[in-house]
Amino acid sequence: MMFDMTAGQFDLVYNVLSFSLASMMASTMFFWLRLSSIHEKYKSALVISGLVTFIAAYHYIRIFNSWVEAYEFPASKSGETAHPVLTGVPFNDAYRYMDWLLTVPLLLLEIIFCMPLTREQVSSEAWSLGFASAAMIAAGYPGELVVTGDLSTRGMCFCFSFAIFLFIVNKLLVGLSSAIATEANPEVAGMLSQVCTVTVISWCTYPVVYLFPFLGISGSHSVVGIQLGYCASDVISKCGVGFMIYNITIAKSAALINGALLPK
């Protein structure tokens, strides 16, 4: 549903979407331009980090354009800025869920690729977390379409999606802790634990934002709050975690190179 916006609300979403888009584009360039500094064994993790922000940048272009097309500012002879009016073109926020459907499994994959796991373990964890994250996104989308009136559908979707979310959180914080404990470098082990924790914390914003309509935040306030919350979470979980993955791959690459240079 579309709602009337004040000029301030429209500009706030406009600027936050623009900032998020710029962050995704800049991060993509950094990750891919720094590939030559990473050992071949860990390049895949950084390539995936760049893919995550690249895919997000594309979808943020679509979201940004859709937002601009949904509203227009009427001409004002007085010179004062009038509030925007609806153009009749619906704001398509489904782009965000299409983005998550692709990037959330990749976000988990980039973390797994940095873990001291065997090929069989990497494959097992990748398929498990990949399917779980895709199911979490798919279960949450129908409820995202309901922000006013009868919120029962949104509530059911939240319960299904949140249950899967808890499974992923348990896997990141508990299930992979034994693998992190086998990391030879204590500094890298700490970084791996930190990237799992930051991922979980950044993702906690999503269920909170999803509950906005239940908290009486409705209409234009709901739309603005949801967009700001999701943008903030995306920048942290995609760009922020991506830079943490870069630091991990740099540290592990240096360890491999230094080990190879040591006299046998």
N, C-alpha and C positions, 0 to 999 in steps of 0.2 A: 504494500500500500504506500501511496505517496502522500506527503503532508506538506502544508505550507511552511516555509522557512523564513526566518528573519535574515537580513543581510549578514549579520554577525555569525549566525549558525552556518549559513552557506559558505562564507569565507573561511570559517574554521575548518570545516570538512575539506574544502578545496585545498587549503594550505597543508593540512596534514597528509592528504593523499599525495600532494606534490612532493612533500618531504620524504614520504615513504618510497615513492618511485625513484627519487634521486639516490636514496640510500641503497636501494636494490641494484641500481645500475652501477654505482660507484664500487660497491662490494664485488659485483661480478667481474669488473675490470681488474680489480686488485687480485682476486683469487686466481684468475687465469693467467695474469701477467707474472705472478710469482711461482708458477708451476716449475720453472726451470731450477728453482732453489730446493725443490723437494725430491727426495730419493724416489726412484721408480716404484718401490714397494708401497709408498703412501700417496702417490699422485692421484689415485682414484678417489680418495677421500676429499681432496681439495677440488678436484674436477666436479664432484657431486655438490660441494658447497657452492661452486659457481653456477651449476645448473639450477640449484634451488633459488638463488637470487635472480638468475636470468628468467626463469619461468615466472617468478613473482613479479618481476619488472614488467613483463608482457601483460600479465593480468591487471597490474596496477594502471597501466596505460588504458586498458579497456574500462576499468572501474572509474578512473578519472574522467575519461571522455563521456561515459554514461552519466556521471554526476552533472557535468557541464550541460549535457543535452537535455537533462530533465528540468532545468530551471533557466529562466532568462530574466534579465533586469529590464523593466519597462523604461522607455525614454522619459526623462524628467526635465521639464522646461525650467524648473526652479534651480536646477543644479545640485539639488540634494539627492543623495543615494536612496532610491526606493528599495523596498523589499522585493526579492525575486518572486516571480509567479511561475506556476507549473506550466510546462509547455505541452503536456499531454504525452510526452515520451517517457515511459516508465524507467526508473532507475534500476538497472540490472545488477544486483549484488550477487547473483549466482556465479559471476566470474570469480569471486573470492573462494567459493566452495570448490570450483573447478581447479583453482590454484592449489588449495589444500589437498585435494585428492591426489595431486601429483607430487607436491613438495613435502608433505608430512612423512610419507614413507621414505623419501630420499633423505630427509633430515635424520631419521633414525639410522638409515644405512650409512651415512657418513660417520656417525659415531661408532657403529659396529666395526667399520673398516679400520678404525684406529685401535681397536681392542686387540690384546694378545690372544687371539682365538685361532683354532685350526680352520681349514677350509670347510670342513663339515659343520663345525659350530657356526661359522659365519653364515653359511647357507641356511641352516636351521633357524637361527635368530632373525635373519633377514626376511624369510618367508613368514614366520610367526608374527613379527612386528609389522611387516608390510600389510598383511591381510587385516590385522587388528586395527591399524590406523585408518585404512581405507573404509572399513566397516564403521568406525567411529564417525568419520566425516559423513558417510552416506546416511547414517542413522540420524545425524543432527540436522541435515539440510531441510527436510520437510517442516520441522518445527520452526526453523528460521523464517519461514514465510508468514508465520502467525505472530503478530506483535500487538494486536488489540483484540477485544472481544473474548470469545471462548478460547482460553489458553491451554485446554486439556491436551491438544495435539502437541503443542510445544513442550508441555510437561512430560509426556510419554517419550518423546524423542530425546529429551534431556536425560531421562533415566537410562535409556538404552545406551546412549552415547557416553554418558558419564561412567557407566559400569565398565565399558571397554577402556575408557580413559584410565580408570584405576588399575586395570590389568597392565597397561603400558607403563604407568608410573611404577608399579611394583617390579616390573621387569627391569626398568632403568636403575632404580635405587637399590633393589635387592637381588634380582636375578643375575645381573651382570657384575655384582660386587666381587664375586669369587674370581671372575676373569681379571678384573682390575687388580686384585690382590697378587696375581701372578706377574704383574708388570715389573721388570727388573729395575727400572729407574723410578725411585720414589717420587721424584718431581713430576714425571709424566703420569704416574699413578694418581697423584693428587689432581692433576689437570683433567684426567679422565673422569674422576669423581665429580669434579667441579662442573664439567660440561653436562653431565647427566643431571646434576642438581639445578643448574641454570635453565636447562631445557624444561624440566618439570615446573619450575617456578614461573617461567614465561608462559607456559601452557595453562597455568592456573587462571590466567586472566580470561581465557575463552569461556569456561563455564560460568564465571562471575558475570561477564557481559551478557551471556545467553539468558541469565536470570533477570535482566533489567525490567522486562515487561511485567514480571511477577512482583517487582518491588514498587510498582506504581509509576515507573518511568515510561511514559507512553508518548505516542504522537511524534512530533519532530524531535523532542528531547531524547526519545528512545533511539531514533535513527542516528542522531548526532553522537550519542554516547556509544552506540554499537560500533560506529565507524572509527571513532577515536580509540576505543579499547582494542579493536582488532588490529588497527594500524600499529599501535604501540607494541602489541604482542608479536606481530609479524617482524618488525624491525629487530626486536630482541632475539627472537627464536631463529631468524634466518640470517641476518647480518651479524648480530652479536655472537651467536653460537658458531657461525661460520669462521669468524676471526679466532675463536677459541680452538676450532679444529685446525686452523692454519698454524697456531702456536704449537699444538701437539705434533703435527706433522713435521714442523721445522725441528723440534726437539728430538723426535725419533729419527729423523734423517741425519742429524748431526751425530747422534749416538752410533748409527750404523757406519757413517763415514769415518769417524774417529776410531771405531773398532777395527775397520779394515786397514787403517794406516798404522795401527800398533804393530810392533815387531812380533812375529809368531814364535 
